[in-house]
Amino acid sequence: MAEQTITFTIDGVEVKGKAGQTIMQAADEAGVYIPRLCAFKDLTPHGSCRVCVVLVNGRPQASCTQPATEGMVVESETEEIQKHRRNIIDMLFVEGNHFCMFCEKSGNCELQAQAYRLGICAPKYPYQFPVRDLDASHPDIFIDHNRCILCGRCVQASRDLDGKTVFEFVNRGTEKKIAVNAEAKLADTDIDISDKACDVCPVGAIIKKHIGFATPVGRRLYDTEPIGSDIEKKN
């Protein structure tokens, strides 16, 4: 049986998708980029970061979880939506301790790249400078909670791709954080440097040791093209 094709619009552009696809999946295939931070191609979307929110027939929906339907009208690049995204990115920067000039992930960081794409040079909200720890106990991997944005990718990847459940959320509200499945530290878990959970972090919260700054400035992932350029080239 042939797959059912659906047609809808994103910012006035006609997009053809397949029945069962989310708005984001159909948009990606059509070469229309919708910003995101928690969504990752190998993981089940859960809509936690809200950066990918779009207006669907006038109502806000997370494009990574909202199914695409025939004839729907999606708005992604309106000033209202872009303001919403800038506010989220701004808050993520000030709620952590992101010192981009010293971070090994600079140039490859999705949070940094989204800020540049949205025209953010400095957050508008006051920095909170929370006191957070760093776990460098493992010989190959370290966790810097200062940079964590609680996207949940590492939790999902460890559970669904690695089958290990190394990471999990603990606490709530401002005390919420990523914890490891051990009495004390990362070195006490069964995580391995080859695990998918070590590769999915969008920021510099989970970093592999011994390879920092290996790629020179000018050759890093987002040095020459904005985030989403790989998808937009499909159009």
WOJO-V949670 format. One record per residue. N is the residue number from 0. PHI is phi in degrees with one decimal (999 if undefined). BURIAL is + if it has 9 or more other ideal C-beta (glycine too) atoms within 8 Angstrom, else -. D_LAST is the distance of its C-alpha to the last C-alpha in Angstrom with 1 decimal. Layout:
n=<N/N>
phi=<PHI/PHI>
burial=<BURIAL/BURIAL>
d_last=<D_LAST/D_LAST>
This chain:
n=<0/1/2/3/4/5/6/7/8/9/10/11/12/13/14/15/16/17/18/19/20/21/22/23/24/25/26/27/28/29/30/31/32/33/34/35/36/37/38/39/40/41/42/43/44/45/46/47/48/49/50/51/52/53/54/55/56/57/58/59/60/61/62/63/64/65/66/67/68/69/70/71/72/73/74/75/76/77/78/79/80/81/82/83/84/85/86/87/88/89/90/91/92/93/94/95/96/97/98/99/100/101/102/103/104/105/106/107/108/109/110/111/112/113/114/115/116/117/118/119/120/121/122/123/124/125/126/127/128/129/130/131/132/133/134/135/136/137/138/139/140/141/142/143/144/145/146/147/148/149/150/151/152/153/154/155/156/157/158/159/160/161/162/163/164/165/166/167/168/169/170/171/172/173/174/175/176/177/178/179/180/181/182/183/184/185/186/187/188/189/190/191/192/193/194/195/196/197/198/199/200/201/202/203/204/205/206/207/208/209/210/211/212/213/214/215/216/217/218/219/220/221/222/223/224/225/226/227/228/229/230/231/232/233/234>
phi=<999/-69.7/-68.6/-74.7/-98.6/-118.8/-125.9/-148.6/-122.1/-124.3/52.2/83.3/-95.2/-70.9/-124.2/-106.6/-131.0/-109.2/-57.3/99.3/-77.6/-80.7/-57.9/-64.0/-62.2/-65.8/-63.9/-59.3/-65.5/-89.5/80.9/-111.0/-88.7/-115.1/-55.5/-158.2/-130.2/-87.6/-69.3/-147.1/-58.5/-97.5/-119.0/-70.3/-67.0/-136.0/66.7/-86.5/-79.9/68.1/-66.5/-88.3/-60.1/-129.4/-93.7/-113.4/50.7/89.3/-116.1/-69.7/-144.9/-76.8/-69.0/-77.0/-116.4/-76.3/-64.5/-79.7/-131.2/-58.2/79.7/-66.6/-110.9/-110.2/-119.0/-122.0/-111.9/-71.7/-62.2/-62.4/-67.4/-64.2/-63.6/-58.7/-66.2/-61.5/-64.2/-63.5/-62.4/-55.7/-67.4/-64.0/-67.8/-79.8/-81.0/-120.0/-122.4/-104.5/-101.5/-58.3/-66.6/-109.4/-84.6/-62.5/-88.2/-56.5/92.5/-119.2/-85.2/-72.0/-64.0/-60.3/-66.5/-65.0/-61.3/-64.0/-63.5/-90.4/79.9/-91.6/-99.3/-155.8/-62.6/-92.4/-93.1/-69.0/-68.2/-96.7/46.0/-67.7/-91.4/-131.3/-99.4/-129.0/-108.5/-111.3/-72.0/-77.4/-67.1/-120.4/-140.0/-132.4/-116.2/-111.5/-67.5/-62.2/-100.8/-67.5/-111.6/58.2/-72.9/86.6/-60.0/-65.3/-62.8/-65.3/-63.5/-63.5/-76.6/-90.9/-104.2/-95.3/66.6/-122.0/50.6/-69.9/-113.4/-161.0/-78.2/-132.9/66.8/-139.3/59.0/-69.9/-94.0/-64.8/-157.6/-87.4/-119.4/-109.0/-81.6/-160.1/-64.3/-131.5/-146.2/-59.9/-62.7/-87.7/-94.6/-99.9/-66.0/-128.6/-61.6/-85.1/-64.5/-62.0/-61.3/-82.5/-113.3/-99.2/-62.0/-77.7/-120.4/-100.9/-79.8/-115.3/-127.2/-80.9/-75.3/74.8/-126.2/-58.4/62.8/-67.9/-91.5/-68.9/-58.1/106.2/-118.7/-72.9/-54.7/-109.9/-73.4/-109.6/-135.9/-64.5/-59.2/95.0/-62.9/-64.2/-76.9/-66.1/-68.7/-72.1/-72.4>
burial=<-/-/-/-/-/+/+/+/+/+/+/-/-/-/+/-/+/+/-/-/+/+/+/+/+/+/+/+/+/+/+/+/+/+/+/+/+/+/+/+/-/-/+/-/+/+/+/-/+/+/+/+/+/+/+/+/-/-/-/-/+/+/+/+/+/+/-/+/-/-/-/+/+/+/+/+/-/+/-/-/+/+/-/+/+/+/-/+/+/+/+/+/+/+/-/+/-/+/-/-/-/-/+/-/+/+/+/-/+/+/+/+/+/+/+/+/+/+/-/+/-/-/+/-/-/-/-/-/-/-/-/+/-/+/+/-/-/+/-/-/+/+/+/+/+/+/+/+/+/+/+/+/+/+/+/+/+/+/+/+/+/+/-/+/-/+/+/-/+/-/-/-/-/-/-/+/+/+/-/+/+/+/-/-/+/+/-/+/+/-/+/-/-/-/+/+/+/+/-/+/+/+/+/+/+/+/+/-/+/-/-/-/-/-/-/-/-/-/-/+/-/+/-/-/-/-/+/+/+/-/+/+/-/-/->
d_last=<27.4/23.8/21.5/21.3/18.0/17.6/15.8/15.6/14.1/13.0/14.2/14.3/10.8/11.4/10.4/12.0/13.7/16.9/20.3/21.3/18.1/18.0/15.8/14.4/13.9/12.1/9.9/9.2/8.4/5.9/4.2/7.0/9.8/13.3/16.1/18.6/21.7/23.5/20.8/20.3/18.7/22.2/24.1/24.9/23.4/26.3/25.0/27.5/25.8/24.5/21.9/19.2/21.2/19.6/21.5/21.5/23.4/25.0/26.0/24.8/23.5/22.2/18.6/19.4/22.3/21.8/21.1/18.5/20.5/20.4/20.1/19.9/18.9/17.3/17.5/16.2/16.5/19.9/22.7/24.6/22.0/21.4/25.2/25.5/23.2/25.0/28.3/27.4/26.4/29.5/31.7/30.5/31.4/34.9/35.8/35.6/36.7/33.6/34.9/31.7/33.7/35.6/33.1/32.1/28.7/28.0/24.8/23.6/24.4/21.7/24.1/24.6/20.9/20.2/23.2/21.9/18.5/20.6/23.0/25.9/28.4/31.3/31.9/33.8/35.9/39.0/38.7/40.6/41.3/42.0/44.2/42.3/43.2/41.8/42.5/42.8/45.2/43.1/43.3/39.6/37.8/38.4/37.4/37.3/37.5/37.2/33.4/32.8/30.7/31.7/28.2/29.9/27.6/30.7/32.7/30.2/29.5/33.3/34.1/31.4/30.4/33.6/36.1/38.2/37.9/38.6/37.1/37.6/37.8/41.3/42.8/41.3/40.4/40.7/42.4/39.5/38.5/37.4/40.5/41.2/43.0/46.2/49.4/48.6/45.7/42.7/44.9/46.7/43.6/42.4/39.0/38.0/35.8/33.7/33.0/29.4/30.8/31.2/27.5/25.8/27.2/24.6/27.5/30.6/32.8/32.9/33.2/34.4/37.4/38.2/34.6/34.2/32.9/32.4/29.1/30.0/28.6/25.7/24.4/23.7/20.4/19.6/21.7/19.2/15.8/15.6/15.2/11.8/10.3/9.9/7.8/5.6/5.4/3.8/0.0>
